[in-house]
Amino acid sequence: MELYDASWEYLSSLPTVQEWPELKQLLARGIAQKLPHWRLPALASVAVGGTVEQAIPAVAAMGSLFLSIILIDDMLDADPKGQHHALGHAATANIASALQAIGLEAIAHGSASGNSSTQTIAPATQAMIMNQLNRMILQTALGQHWDVQNPSDEESFWRVARTKSTHFFGKTLSVGALWGGATETTAMRLGEVGSLYGEIIQLSDDLNDVMELPANVDWLQGRYPLPILFATLVPHPERERFISLRPQVGAAWALQEAQEILIRCGAMSYTIDQLLQRYQQVNALLQQTVLVERAAIQQLVDDVIAPVQKLLIQVNLPLNVLEPR
């Protein structure tokens, strides 16, 4: 059975989901989008010698937690596309809370006695996973709280990135690996890969967001993705001009000039360099980790780098910045 179909069958069989039409509908929509993040636990399972099928409980758990994070994040960011506009803030917050519990329930259900449709794991491993996911939920909430404060220095930027984003991706790979039969050591190593992957995702999003047309919400809300943070804080000849343009980027001419300054002042190059440093760390970790199928994880990370190549062409930066140093 296809991964997303299997995840839907698994989640829709949980009693609370069956009893709650609105929750069931939101889960169905989330799965129908076939977001790539849902695949990560299955890729980790395959990488350590397991199968996609045996990782379905981990896929269902992490997918549910991801939906919860998005619902909350959209409310905190006042995202115009957020579900809270249709459901209301109170109902959305309640469903987000339910999705967190559903994520943990998916882990418990996967090891339940008599649940023969999925791979079971040892109770001690199940308890460890649930403890780790609970910690991840708490850390992500803290990161979302810090993010709302709109960090305006690089130390705060990385604190938010590593708290809000990397814990989810780290646990997504480590939990999938454990469900695929990996040792705790291998699962921990893949968790480190996942954390770095989360930072790469953040940097890739920042690079694309600041070059969007018309101005992305980060521009309009005065937020600080890394390129904008660099151009605002690092001394360069056009720093004051960049700062004066920021409140005006709703106008096409101001946005274009501000984006051109991002390129000229080195903000884009700096962000790409930070991304490549993490890409190289991921490659080193993968080489040090004994995996049955390394290509599955390698391709995952390489796919994040590909859009950066297109961006380099767009902003007229040399492609050789992507080559290993």
C-alpha positions in Angstrom: 0.0 0.0 0.0 1.2 3.5 -0.8 2.8 5.4 2.1 0.2 8.1 2.5 -2.7 5.8 2.0 -1.3 3.5 4.7 -0.8 6.4 7.0 -4.4 7.5 6.6 -5.7 4.0 7.2 -3.6 3.8 10.3 -4.6 7.2 11.7 -8.3 6.9 10.8 -8.5 3.6 12.7 -7.7 5.4 16.0 -10.9 5.7 18.1 -10.7 9.4 18.8 -10.2 10.2 15.1 -13.3 8.1 14.3 -15.3 10.1 16.8 -14.2 13.5 15.8 -15.2 14.5 12.2 -13.4 17.8 12.1 -10.2 16.2 13.3 -10.5 13.4 10.8 -11.2 15.9 8.0 -8.1 17.9 8.8 -5.9 14.8 8.9 -7.3 13.7 5.6 -6.5 17.1 4.0 -3.0 17.0 5.5 -2.3 13.5 4.2 -3.8 14.4 0.8 -1.1 17.1 0.3 1.5 14.3 0.4 4.0 16.6 2.0 7.6 15.3 1.8 8.2 15.6 5.5 5.8 12.7 6.1 8.2 10.4 4.2 11.2 11.0 6.5 10.6 8.2 9.0 10.1 5.7 6.2 13.3 6.8 4.5 15.2 6.3 7.8 13.7 2.9 8.3 14.8 1.8 4.8 18.3 3.3 5.4 18.8 1.1 8.4 17.5 -2.1 6.7 13.8 -1.9 7.6 10.9 -1.3 5.3 8.4 1.4 4.6 5.6 -0.7 5.9 7.0 -1.2 9.4 7.6 2.5 9.8 4.0 3.5 9.3 3.4 4.1 13.0 6.4 6.5 13.0 5.1 8.2 9.8 1.6 8.6 11.3 3.1 10.0 14.5 5.4 12.5 13.0 2.9 13.6 10.4 0.3 14.3 13.1 2.9 16.3 15.1 3.9 18.2 12.0 0.3 19.2 11.3 0.0 20.4 14.9 3.2 22.5 14.6 1.9 24.1 11.4 -1.5 25.0 12.9 0.1 26.7 15.9 2.8 28.4 13.8 0.3 29.8 11.4 -1.7 31.3 14.3 1.4 32.8 15.9 2.6 34.3 12.6 -0.9 35.5 11.6 -0.5 33.7 8.4 -3.4 34.6 6.0 -3.6 31.1 4.7 -3.8 29.5 8.2 -6.6 27.1 9.1 -7.6 29.3 12.0 -9.3 31.6 9.5 -11.8 28.9 8.6 -12.0 27.1 12.0 -11.5 29.9 14.4 -8.6 30.4 16.8 -10.1 28.4 19.7 -11.1 25.4 17.6 -7.8 25.4 15.8 -5.8 25.5 19.1 -7.9 22.6 20.4 -7.3 20.5 17.3 -3.6 21.3 17.4 -3.6 20.0 21.0 -5.4 16.8 19.9 -2.9 16.3 17.1 -0.1 16.3 19.6 -1.8 13.6 21.5 -2.7 11.7 18.3 1.1 11.7 17.5 1.9 10.0 20.8 -1.1 7.7 20.5 0.1 6.5 17.1 3.3 5.3 18.7 1.4 3.5 21.5 -1.0 2.0 19.0 1.9 0.7 16.9 3.2 -1.4 19.8 -0.2 -2.4 21.1 -0.8 -6.1 21.7 -2.8 -7.6 18.9 -2.1 -4.9 16.4 -0.7 -7.2 13.8 -0.9 -4.8 10.9 2.3 -3.0 11.8 5.8 -3.8 13.1 6.0 -3.9 16.9 8.9 -2.7 19.0 10.1 -3.4 22.5 8.2 -1.6 25.2 11.4 0.0 26.4 12.0 1.5 23.0 8.4 2.6 22.7 8.7 4.4 26.1 12.0 6.1 25.0 10.4 7.3 21.7 7.4 8.7 23.5 9.6 10.5 26.0 11.7 11.9 23.2 8.7 13.1 21.3 7.2 14.8 24.3 10.5 16.6 24.8 10.5 17.6 21.1 6.9 19.0 21.5 8.0 21.1 24.5 11.2 22.4 22.8 9.3 23.3 19.6 6.8 25.3 21.7 9.6 27.1 23.3 11.2 27.9 19.9 7.8 29.1 18.6 7.6 31.4 21.6 11.0 32.8 21.0 10.3 33.2 17.3 7.3 35.4 18.1 9.7 37.8 19.8 11.3 38.4 16.4 15.0 37.7 17.2 17.1 40.5 15.8 20.7 39.2 16.3 22.4 36.1 14.9 22.7 34.3 18.3 19.0 34.6 18.8 18.4 33.5 15.1 20.2 30.3 15.7 18.7 29.7 19.0 15.2 29.8 17.5 16.2 27.7 14.5 17.7 25.0 16.6 14.8 24.9 19.0 11.9 25.4 16.7 12.9 23.4 13.6 15.7 21.0 14.2 14.2 19.0 17.0 11.3 17.9 14.7 13.6 16.8 11.9 16.0 15.1 14.2 13.3 13.1 15.9 11.7 12.3 12.6 14.7 10.4 11.3 15.7 8.9 14.7 12.2 7.5 15.4 11.9 6.1 11.9 15.3 4.4 12.3 14.3 2.9 15.6 11.1 1.6 14.1 13.2 0.1 11.3 15.3 -1.9 13.8 18.3 0.4 14.2 20.5 0.5 17.3 20.2 3.5 19.6 23.6 4.6 18.4 22.6 4.6 14.7 19.3 6.2 15.5 21.1 9.0 17.4 23.5 9.6 14.5 20.6 9.9 12.1 19.0 12.2 14.5 22.0 14.4 14.2 21.7 14.3 10.4 18.0 15.3 10.8 18.9 18.2 13.0 21.4 19.5 10.4 18.8 18.9 7.7 16.4 21.1 9.6 18.9 23.9 9.7 19.5 23.4 5.9 15.7 23.6 5.4 15.6 26.9 7.4 18.4 28.5 5.4 17.0 27.3 2.1 13.6 28.8 3.0 15.3 32.1 4.0 17.1 32.3 0.7 14.0 31.8 -1.3 11.7 33.9 0.9 13.8 37.0 0.7 13.8 36.9 -3.1 10.1 36.3 -3.6 8.0 38.6 -5.7 6.0 40.4 -4.4 7.5 40.9 -0.9 7.3 37.9 1.3 5.6 38.1 4.7 9.0 38.3 6.4 9.7 41.6 4.6 6.2 43.0 5.3 6.2 42.0 9.0 9.7 43.3 9.7 11.1 39.8 10.5 14.7 38.7 10.3 15.6 35.8 8.1 19.3 35.4 8.0 20.0 37.4 4.8 18.0 40.4 6.0 19.6 40.0 9.5 23.1 40.1 7.8 22.3 43.2 5.7 20.8 45.0 8.7 23.6 44.3 11.2 26.9 43.8 9.3 28.7 47.0 8.4 28.7 47.6 4.6 28.4 50.6 2.4 24.7 50.2 1.7 23.6 49.3 5.2 21.8 52.5 6.0 20.1 52.5 2.6 18.9 49.0 3.1 17.5 49.8 6.5 15.6 52.8 5.0 14.1 50.6 2.3 12.7 48.0 4.6 9.5 49.8 5.5 8.8 50.5 1.8 9.2 47.0 0.3 5.5 46.8 -0.4 6.4 48.9 -3.5 8.1 46.9 -6.3 10.9 49.4 -6.8 11.9 49.3 -3.1 11.8 45.6 -2.9 14.0 45.2 -6.0 16.6 47.6 -4.7 16.6 45.9 -1.3 17.0 42.5 -2.9 19.9 43.8 -5.0 21.6 45.1 -1.9 21.2 41.6 -0.3 23.3 40.3 -3.2 25.9 43.0 -3.3 26.5 43.2 0.4 27.2 39.5 0.8 24.1 38.5 2.7 23.1 35.9 0.2 26.6 34.5 -0.1 26.9 34.3 3.7 23.7 32.4 4.0 24.7 30.0 1.2 28.0 29.4 3.0 26.2 28.6 6.2 24.0 26.2 4.3 27.0 24.5 2.6 28.8 24.1 5.9 25.9 22.1 7.2 25.6 20.1 4.0 29.2 19.1 4.4 28.6 18.1 8.0 25.7 15.9 6.9 27.8 14.2 4.3 30.6 13.6 6.9 28.0 12.1 9.4 26.6 9.8 6.7 30.0 8.5 5.8 30.6 7.7 9.5 27.3 5.9 9.9 26.8 2.3 9.0 23.7 2.2 6.9 22.2 -0.5 4.7 20.8 2.1 2.2 22.6 5.4 2.6 21.3 6.7 -0.8 17.8 7.3 0.7 19.1 9.8 3.2 21.7 11.3 0.8 19.1 12.0 -1.8 16.9 13.7 0.8 19.6 16.2 1.6 20.7 16.6 -2.0 17.1 17.6 -3.0 17.3 20.6 -0.7 20.5 21.8 -2.4 19.0 21.7 -5.9 16.7 24.7 -5.5 19.7 26.7 -4.2 21.4 26.2 -7.6 18.4 27.7 -9.3 18.5 30.6 -6.9 22.2 31.2 -7.7 21.3 31.6 -11.3 18.5 34.0 -10.5 20.7 36.3 -8.4 23.7 35.9 -10.6 26.0 34.3 -8.1 28.6 31.8 -9.4 27.5 28.1 -9.2 31.0 27.1 -8.0 30.0 28.3 -4.5 28.2 25.0 -4.2 31.4 23.0 -4.8 33.1 21.4 -1.8 35.7 23.6 -0.3 
